[in-house]
């Protein structure tokens, strides 16, 4: 984030802090709604509830809101989830949130919600159903999942904090996640069935007052008591940090970028580069290869750059392996003189039909699979 | 009595301070696009407001609860900002359905799209592989694309790996397990949009492209 953007963002957050704090404290829901409409989004915006970063003005920080549909089924209970804090502690991050189902709902509807929280990633949460929430840093290409203890049990509110809760009340929950980069000021919170609370500000320290959480903790009775040393003592925190792959392209999908923090693949559509079954570059190929070269010159950390040809599943494996390699060689020959990265070396490979990115049963899928990928390691932060 | 009076006074003072801060913020919040830094209201609040006690916390919780959970209609389904008719794929058949775009929230680091699928009749068992890409093997919606023609940009939700390439997840909803007239709301998270983008199209299999305006945080 540049120097001009952050102050503006911080100022906007401050707007939400004070205005929503006033609304909540004075019990004026209409004010909260109107503030939301004026500053961020329609009244249903998760961020509309507004909130506070370490604000002593807002006794009850509500940093964003979303709804979760029970069992992912039409007609399922429509629960409301509030995010109260994303707070840095030594060695980790605490997510404070609460969930409630409307008064009059079936008590059993909680079960349909608990399935949503855990079913996405049983493998990550161990025996604790409440460890299934995530923090997503899309720009930093990273997803953070729950920390676990020595028994591989999620460091989160105990399962007993969920069952038996009454409709018509919010219940507070927490989850410990890995340490976030120091420069990060906001993050997206992914709850339930990937129901997002967008752009949540990050603050420091545990929420007070804290109370022991052994059973459902109604909102307003304090915040779950958390051992401040628990995150630092967690088992293999690096396993709770996941590389996020981001896929973007031009509208026509002639140049597709697949990026993680560690690798960038610029996929050039073979249908633009070559005629059917040919390895001779078309006149239109020049601009696409130049686009790949520009990407490399701006972002590559140097070292080996792979040029990999791919085909669809039409034809024999041997033919596809050969065609994909010849096409990769043609791209390499055109790309080499355009590069300005010192020490970069191009390596050519043909992988035929073995690595499809789309369904070979459809014409559109086969078209996507016919490509030449230029893969390089990006500079840090690029 | 003294304690009660003190408590009431403290809350009243607190409320006044908060209202003043809130009012100042509302004024300061106009013209959000200005890159100029503004005075931080939170700094004032941090310096002057008393710490929140459990009574205040309980009261605030009551108000929030009243706002969102008082009854089935206290948190109504949001209105669509754009709607289109099409089909949903269930049990390998195409069933008439409706796609509602509820919000496109563009932030500095990501874009959240909130959307809803519904069908005129109860429709169990949506065909999950109709809505996802071969790169991901979960019943998710990572084939739902966001297009910004103003930036010649097409984006997909992010995909992350748990440990092996065959065990991936996404920053997107899993498909509904059953549809009906009420519909199911979902969120997908996409990369940030360039600053010049004011409208986008959501591409959901079975529906024409749905265009909607972008809301900037």
HADDOCK unambig.tbl for C-alpha pairs under 7 A between the chains (distance, minus, plus):
assign (segid A and resid 4 and name CA) (segid B and resid 35 and name CA) 5.91 0.50 0.50
assign (segid A and resid 5 and name CA) (segid B and resid 35 and name CA) 6.45 0.50 0.50
assign (segid A and resid 7 and name CA) (segid B and resid 37 and name CA) 4.90 0.50 0.50
assign (segid A and resid 8 and name CA) (segid B and resid 35 and name CA) 5.35 0.50 0.50
assign (segid A and resid 8 and name CA) (segid B and resid 36 and name CA) 6.23 0.50 0.50
assign (segid A and resid 8 and name CA) (segid B and resid 37 and name CA) 5.35 0.50 0.50
assign (segid A and resid 11 and name CA) (segid B and resid 37 and name CA) 6.45 0.50 0.50
assign (segid A and resid 11 and name CA) (segid B and resid 38 and name CA) 5.60 0.50 0.50
assign (segid A and resid 11 and name CA) (segid B and resid 40 and name CA) 6.02 0.50 0.50
assign (segid A and resid 12 and name CA) (segid B and resid 29 and name CA) 6.67 0.50 0.50
assign (segid A and resid 14 and name CA) (segid B and resid 40 and name CA) 5.78 0.50 0.50
assign (segid A and resid 14 and name CA) (segid B and resid 41 and name CA) 5.46 0.50 0.50
assign (segid A and resid 14 and name CA) (segid B and resid 42 and name CA) 5.72 0.50 0.50
assign (segid A and resid 15 and name CA) (segid B and resid 25 and name CA) 4.80 0.50 0.50
assign (segid A and resid 15 and name CA) (segid B and resid 26 and name CA) 6.55 0.50 0.50
assign (segid A and resid 15 and name CA) (segid B and resid 29 and name CA) 5.90 0.50 0.50
assign (segid A and resid 17 and name CA) (segid B and resid 42 and name CA) 6.71 0.50 0.50
assign (segid A and resid 18 and name CA) (segid B and resid 18 and name CA) 6.56 0.50 0.50
assign (segid A and resid 18 and name CA) (segid B and resid 21 and name CA) 5.54 0.50 0.50
assign (segid A and resid 18 and name CA) (segid B and resid 22 and name CA) 4.43 0.50 0.50
assign (segid A and resid 18 and name CA) (segid B and resid 25 and name CA) 6.37 0.50 0.50
assign (segid A and resid 18 and name CA) (segid B and resid 41 and name CA) 6.49 0.50 0.50
assign (segid A and resid 18 and name CA) (segid B and resid 42 and name CA) 6.83 0.50 0.50
assign (segid A and resid 19 and name CA) (segid B and resid 22 and name CA) 3.94 0.50 0.50
assign (segid A and resid 19 and name CA) (segid B and resid 23 and name CA) 6.88 0.50 0.50
assign (segid A and resid 19 and name CA) (segid B and resid 25 and name CA) 6.32 0.50 0.50
assign (segid A and resid 19 and name CA) (segid B and resid 26 and name CA) 6.67 0.50 0.50
assign (segid A and resid 21 and name CA) (segid B and resid 18 and name CA) 6.79 0.50 0.50
assign (segid A and resid 22 and name CA) (segid B and resid 18 and name CA) 5.17 0.50 0.50
assign (segid A and resid 22 and name CA) (segid B and resid 19 and name CA) 5.35 0.50 0.50
assign (segid A and resid 22 and name CA) (segid B and resid 22 and name CA) 5.81 0.50 0.50
assign (segid A and resid 24 and name CA) (segid B and resid 60 and name CA) 5.96 0.50 0.50
assign (segid A and resid 24 and name CA) (segid B and resid 63 and name CA) 6.68 0.50 0.50
assign (segid A and resid 24 and name CA) (segid B and resid 64 and name CA) 6.88 0.50 0.50
assign (segid A and resid 25 and name CA) (segid B and resid 15 and name CA) 6.90 0.50 0.50
assign (segid A and resid 25 and name CA) (segid B and resid 60 and name CA) 5.65 0.50 0.50
assign (segid A and resid 26 and name CA) (segid B and resid 15 and name CA) 6.97 0.50 0.50
assign (segid A and resid 27 and name CA) (segid B and resid 63 and name CA) 5.48 0.50 0.50
assign (segid A and resid 29 and name CA) (segid B and resid 67 and name CA) 6.52 0.50 0.50
assign (segid A and resid 39 and name CA) (segid B and resid 29 and name CA) 6.68 0.50 0.50
assign (segid A and resid 40 and name CA) (segid B and resid 216 and name CA) 6.64 0.50 0.50
assign (segid A and resid 40 and name CA) (segid B and resid 217 and name CA) 4.96 0.50 0.50
assign (segid A and resid 41 and name CA) (segid B and resid 215 and name CA) 6.03 0.50 0.50
assign (segid A and resid 44 and name CA) (segid B and resid 78 and name CA) 5.93 0.50 0.50
assign (segid A and resid 55 and name CA) (segid B and resid 42 and name CA) 6.17 0.50 0.50
assign (segid A and resid 55 and name CA) (segid B and resid 45 and name CA) 6.70 0.50 0.50
assign (segid A and resid 55 and name CA) (segid B and resid 46 and name CA) 6.02 0.50 0.50
assign (segid A and resid 56 and name CA) (segid B and resid 45 and name CA) 6.35 0.50 0.50
assign (segid A and resid 56 and name CA) (segid B and resid 46 and name CA) 5.54 0.50 0.50
assign (segid A and resid 56 and name CA) (segid B and resid 49 and name CA) 5.83 0.50 0.50
assign (segid A and resid 56 and name CA) (segid B and resid 50 and name CA) 6.60 0.50 0.50
assign (segid A and resid 56 and name CA) (segid B and resid 51 and name CA) 5.69 0.50 0.50
assign (segid A and resid 56 and name CA) (segid B and resid 52 and name CA) 6.66 0.50 0.50
assign (segid A and resid 57 and name CA) (segid B and resid 18 and name CA) 6.12 0.50 0.50
assign (segid A and resid 57 and name CA) (segid B and resid 45 and name CA) 5.55 0.50 0.50
assign (segid A and resid 57 and name CA) (segid B and resid 49 and name CA) 5.82 0.50 0.50
assign (segid A and resid 59 and name CA) (segid B and resid 52 and name CA) 4.97 0.50 0.50
assign (segid A and resid 59 and name CA) (segid B and resid 56 and name CA) 6.68 0.50 0.50
assign (segid A and resid 59 and name CA) (segid B and resid 57 and name CA) 5.76 0.50 0.50
assign (segid A and resid 60 and name CA) (segid B and resid 57 and name CA) 5.94 0.50 0.50
assign (segid A and resid 60 and name CA) (segid B and resid 60 and name CA) 6.21 0.50 0.50
assign (segid A and resid 69 and name CA) (segid B and resid 184 and name CA) 6.65 0.50 0.50
assign (segid A and resid 72 and name CA) (segid B and resid 176 and name CA) 4.79 0.50 0.50
assign (segid A and resid 72 and name CA) (segid B and resid 177 and name CA) 5.54 0.50 0.50
assign (segid A and resid 72 and name CA) (segid B and resid 184 and name CA) 6.75 0.50 0.50
assign (segid A and resid 73 and name CA) (segid B and resid 176 and name CA) 5.61 0.50 0.50
assign (segid A and resid 73 and name CA) (segid B and resid 177 and name CA) 5.31 0.50 0.50
assign (segid A and resid 73 and name CA) (segid B and resid 178 and name CA) 4.76 0.50 0.50
assign (segid A and resid 73 and name CA) (segid B and resid 179 and name CA) 6.09 0.50 0.50
assign (segid A and resid 73 and name CA) (segid B and resid 184 and name CA) 6.44 0.50 0.50
assign (segid A and resid 74 and name CA) (segid B and resid 178 and name CA) 6.06 0.50 0.50
assign (segid A and resid 74 and name CA) (segid B and resid 179 and name CA) 4.92 0.50 0.50
assign (segid A and resid 74 and name CA) (segid B and resid 180 and name CA) 5.41 0.50 0.50
assign (segid A and resid 74 and name CA) (segid B and resid 182 and name CA) 5.57 0.50 0.50
assign (segid A and resid 74 and name CA) (segid B and resid 183 and name CA) 4.92 0.50 0.50
assign (segid A and resid 74 and name CA) (segid B and resid 184 and name CA) 5.27 0.50 0.50
assign (segid A and resid 75 and name CA) (segid B and resid 182 and name CA) 6.13 0.50 0.50
assign (segid A and resid 100 and name CA) (segid B and resid 69 and name CA) 6.96 0.50 0.50
assign (segid A and resid 101 and name CA) (segid B and resid 69 and name CA) 6.42 0.50 0.50
assign (segid A and resid 102 and name CA) (segid B and resid 69 and name CA) 4.20 0.50 0.50
assign (segid A and resid 102 and name CA) (segid B and resid 70 and name CA) 6.08 0.50 0.50
assign (segid A and resid 102 and name CA) (segid B and resid 71 and name CA) 5.11 0.50 0.50
assign (segid A and resid 102 and name CA) (segid B and resid 72 and name CA) 5.52 0.50 0.50
assign (segid A and resid 103 and name CA) (segid B and resid 69 and name CA) 5.83 0.50 0.50
assign (segid A and resid 103 and name CA) (segid B and resid 70 and name CA) 5.50 0.50 0.50
assign (segid A and resid 103 and name CA) (segid B and resid 71 and name CA) 4.75 0.50 0.50
assign (segid A and resid 103 and name CA) (segid B and resid 72 and name CA) 6.75 0.50 0.50
assign (segid A and resid 104 and name CA) (segid B and resid 71 and name CA) 6.37 0.50 0.50
assign (segid A and resid 138 and name CA) (segid B and resid 109 and name CA) 6.27 0.50 0.50
assign (segid A and resid 138 and name CA) (segid B and resid 110 and name CA) 5.79 0.50 0.50
assign (segid A and resid 138 and name CA) (segid B and resid 191 and name CA) 6.07 0.50 0.50
assign (segid A and resid 139 and name CA) (segid B and resid 109 and name CA) 5.04 0.50 0.50
assign (segid A and resid 139 and name CA) (segid B and resid 110 and name CA) 6.60 0.50 0.50
assign (segid A and resid 139 and name CA) (segid B and resid 191 and name CA) 6.72 0.50 0.50
assign (segid A and resid 168 and name CA) (segid B and resid 69 and name CA) 5.19 0.50 0.50
assign (segid A and resid 168 and name CA) (segid B and resid 70 and name CA) 6.13 0.50 0.50
assign (segid A and resid 169 and name CA) (segid B and resid 65 and name CA) 6.18 0.50 0.50
assign (segid A and resid 169 and name CA) (segid B and resid 69 and name CA) 6.77 0.50 0.50
assign (segid A and resid 170 and name CA) (segid B and resid 65 and name CA) 6.63 0.50 0.50
assign (segid A and resid 193 and name CA) (segid B and resid 173 and name CA) 5.47 0.50 0.50
assign (segid A and resid 193 and name CA) (segid B and resid 174 and name CA) 6.45 0.50 0.50
assign (segid A and resid 194 and name CA) (segid B and resid 171 and name CA) 6.55 0.50 0.50
assign (segid A and resid 194 and name CA) (segid B and resid 172 and name CA) 5.62 0.50 0.50
assign (segid A and resid 194 and name CA) (segid B and resid 173 and name CA) 4.99 0.50 0.50
assign (segid A and resid 194 and name CA) (segid B and resid 187 and name CA) 6.24 0.50 0.50
assign (segid A and resid 195 and name CA) (segid B and resid 186 and name CA) 6.27 0.50 0.50
assign (segid A and resid 195 and name CA) (segid B and resid 187 and name CA) 5.23 0.50 0.50
assign (segid A and resid 196 and name CA) (segid B and resid 187 and name CA) 6.03 0.50 0.50
assign (segid A and resid 198 and name CA) (segid B and resid 112 and name CA) 6.75 0.50 0.50
assign (segid A and resid 199 and name CA) (segid B and resid 107 and name CA) 6.75 0.50 0.50
assign (segid A and resid 219 and name CA) (segid B and resid 61 and name CA) 5.79 0.50 0.50
assign (segid A and resid 220 and name CA) (segid B and resid 54 and name CA) 6.95 0.50 0.50
assign (segid A and resid 220 and name CA) (segid B and resid 57 and name CA) 4.88 0.50 0.50
assign (segid A and resid 220 and name CA) (segid B and resid 58 and name CA) 3.95 0.50 0.50
assign (segid A and resid 220 and name CA) (segid B and resid 61 and name CA) 4.95 0.50 0.50
assign (segid A and resid 221 and name CA) (segid B and resid 54 and name CA) 6.49 0.50 0.50
assign (segid A and resid 221 and name CA) (segid B and resid 58 and name CA) 6.20 0.50 0.50
assign (segid A and resid 222 and name CA) (segid B and resid 54 and name CA) 6.68 0.50 0.50
assign (segid A and resid 242 and name CA) (segid B and resid 160 and name CA) 6.31 0.50 0.50
assign (segid A and resid 242 and name CA) (segid B and resid 161 and name CA) 6.47 0.50 0.50
assign (segid A and resid 242 and name CA) (segid B and resid 162 and name CA) 6.76 0.50 0.50
assign (segid A and resid 243 and name CA) (segid B and resid 160 and name CA) 5.79 0.50 0.50
assign (segid A and resid 243 and name CA) (segid B and resid 161 and name CA) 6.83 0.50 0.50
assign (segid A and resid 244 and name CA) (segid B and resid 158 and name CA) 6.02 0.50 0.50
assign (segid A and resid 244 and name CA) (segid B and resid 159 and name CA) 5.54 0.50 0.50
assign (segid A and resid 244 and name CA) (segid B and resid 160 and name CA) 4.47 0.50 0.50
assign (segid A and resid 245 and name CA) (segid B and resid 158 and name CA) 5.46 0.50 0.50
assign (segid A and resid 245 and name CA) (segid B and resid 159 and name CA) 4.98 0.50 0.50
assign (segid A and resid 245 and name CA) (segid B and resid 160 and name CA) 5.90 0.50 0.50
assign (segid A and resid 246 and name CA) (segid B and resid 158 and name CA) 4.85 0.50 0.50
assign (segid A and resid 246 and name CA) (segid B and resid 159 and name CA) 6.67 0.50 0.50
assign (segid A and resid 247 and name CA) (segid B and resid 155 and name CA) 6.07 0.50 0.50
assign (segid A and resid 247 and name CA) (segid B and resid 156 and name CA) 5.67 0.50 0.50
assign (segid A and resid 247 and name CA) (segid B and resid 158 and name CA) 6.94 0.50 0.50
assign (segid A and resid 248 and name CA) (segid B and resid 153 and name CA) 6.90 0.50 0.50
assign (segid A and resid 248 and name CA) (segid B and resid 154 and name CA) 5.52 0.50 0.50
assign (segid A and resid 248 and name CA) (segid B and resid 155 and name CA) 4.42 0.50 0.50
assign (segid A and resid 248 and name CA) (segid B and resid 156 and name CA) 6.42 0.50 0.50
assign (segid A and resid 249 and name CA) (segid B and resid 153 and name CA) 5.78 0.50 0.50
assign (segid A and resid 249 and name CA) (segid B and resid 154 and name CA) 5.13 0.50 0.50
assign (segid A and resid 249 and name CA) (segid B and resid 155 and name CA) 6.58 0.50 0.50
assign (segid A and resid 250 and name CA) (segid B and resid 152 and name CA) 5.20 0.50 0.50
assign (segid A and resid 250 and name CA) (segid B and resid 153 and name CA) 4.74 0.50 0.50
assign (segid A and resid 250 and name CA) (segid B and resid 154 and name CA) 5.69 0.50 0.50
assign (segid A and resid 251 and name CA) (segid B and resid 147 and name CA) 6.83 0.50 0.50
assign (segid A and resid 251 and name CA) (segid B and resid 149 and name CA) 6.98 0.50 0.50
assign (segid A and resid 251 and name CA) (segid B and resid 152 and name CA) 5.36 0.50 0.50
assign (segid A and resid 251 and name CA) (segid B and resid 153 and name CA) 5.41 0.50 0.50
assign (segid A and resid 251 and name CA) (segid B and resid 154 and name CA) 5.22 0.50 0.50
assign (segid A and resid 357 and name CA) (segid B and resid 134 and name CA) 6.14 0.50 0.50
assign (segid A and resid 357 and name CA) (segid B and resid 135 and name CA) 5.85 0.50 0.50
assign (segid A and resid 358 and name CA) (segid B and resid 133 and name CA) 6.40 0.50 0.50
assign (segid A and resid 358 and name CA) (segid B and resid 134 and name CA) 5.40 0.50 0.50
assign (segid A and resid 359 and name CA) (segid B and resid 134 and name CA) 6.30 0.50 0.50
